[in-house]
Amino acid sequence: MRKVRRGNLCPPLAVIVLVMACSVAARAQQAAEIQSADARKPAAQQAGEQPAGEQQAGEQQAGQQQAPSPAPSEKAPTPNAPGQSETKPAEPEKKPQEQPARSGTSKDRLFWLIPNFLTLENAGQVPPLTPKQKFGVVARSTFDPFQFSYYVVLAGIGQADNNESGYGQGMQGYGKRFGAIFADTTIENFMVGAALPSVLRQDPRYFQMGKGSFGHRAWYAFTRIFVIRGDSGREQFNASEVFGSVLAAGISTYTYHPEQDQKIGNVAGVLGTQLALDAYGYMMKEFWPDIRRHFTRKKGSPAADAAK
């Protein structure tokens, strides 16, 4: 066995001792650092360190403070006080839509055929017609296709009875009778319904009563020959009907009718016929809505079944 010399052991021992000394020194330094960190933590909290929740709130508040303020032209909405409803920004005023002007007439037809454009049902107070409207509605009624068929029938009846024999017979006589009936009706319609009502400011429309007994309503319709509503809405003497019929009868008698019929008696006869026809027309205008409702009532409706 080999002997180890004492001098040979010195260097390794010195290294081991040095390593152990460094290790002990490192551990001592680490322990000192830990103790110093623990000692500094309470001091930092006392110096103003905030908890995590308060620190987050502080960061949010700092962010709001750093947010850019709204532009001068844009106003930030002000929060409402508790209990108040949310206020909406004022909307620009909207102009009311213009209502379409009412014609003031109807599109009704007696027995679904005869023009009845100057009759108003349950109208009450309505604006008066302008002269243009008065002439327009009379023209629409006078030149309605149904009216020409009416003239054809009347001319045929006059031809068969040889009325106003001065017209003669044959196609020439029939044509003269047709032309005379057309002219008589046109002149009377425009005089009574447009010309004189425009001059005298009277309303040529028929305002249906629509309620009351049969006799009361019939009397009301008959008296419309002498009573009319003015453009002011008040009732007055129907000068348009009376004087318009007189003028129409005089013009037709002394212009295109046969010479032997150009007499004052013929004027009176034509005038009486026109007034009678107008009175009959007012009666039909008054009761036609009731007749129409009777025929147009829907069968099988709950009201009809209940009535049964």
Buried (B, 14 or more C-beta within 10 A) or exposed (E): EEEEEEEEEEEEEEEEEEEEEEEEEEEEEEEEEEEEEEEEEEEEEEEEEEEEEEEEEEEEEEEEEEEEEEEEEEEEEEEEEEEEEEEEEEEEEEEEEEEEEEEBBBEBBBEEEBBBBBBBBEBEEBEBBEEEBBBBBBBBBBEBEEBEEBBEEBBEEBBEEEBBEEBBEEEEBBEBBBBBBBBBBBBBBBBBBBBBBBEBBBBBBBBBBEEEEEEEBBEBBBBBBEEBBBBEEEEBEBBBBBBBBBBBBBBBBBEEBBEEBBEEEBBEBBBEEBBEEBBEBBBBBBBBBEEBEEEEEEEEEEEEEEEE
